[in-house]
């Protein structure tokens, strides 16, 4: 053990000897063995510190979107009324989303008062057994997306069954154009007071 420690110390000694010189460079000297120039260090601080502080402020303002179903890499809160097509964020509690609530980002696709139709058609998904149906969702007769009978892992999916043909006041049908998105196709419209309006950053 002592032999190993001795060999390790001998191997590290050249770097240890250079530490004072490297510290001098960090303090603004022009190179190893040159005198310290603190003024250079303060100039570096004047450039680096504002950038660092700006980054510390900006990073928490941005939320990274982990789902490929949304055409955005990063979003940030953008207070104001929610309009059709806006990005929205909310906490989702659903067995297929996991044991704990998760923060999800979707788009507002069908707004209060707009007509929402769902038409069931026999599922064309590979592996779907006979008698399984997909749900085709339309907002004002425009196709939003299809609720599939099976998920990517083969699990059975139950698409949402609307009881009315109009989105009720205070609710929004959320989703995306991605065929594998997990959204209102499976859990219905979401209350507006649960939604936070977001805007795309990246």
Secondary structure, 3 states (H helix, E strand, C coil): CHHHHHHHHHHHHHHHHHHHHHHHHHCCCCCCCCCCCHHHHHHHHHHHHHHHHHHHHHHCCEEECCCCCCCCCEEEECCCCCCCCCEEEEEECCHHHCCCCEEEEEEEEECCCCEEEEEEEECCCCCCCCCCEEEEEEECCEEEEEECCECCCCCECCCCCCCCCECCCCEEEEECCCCCCCCHHHHCCEEHHHCEEEEECC
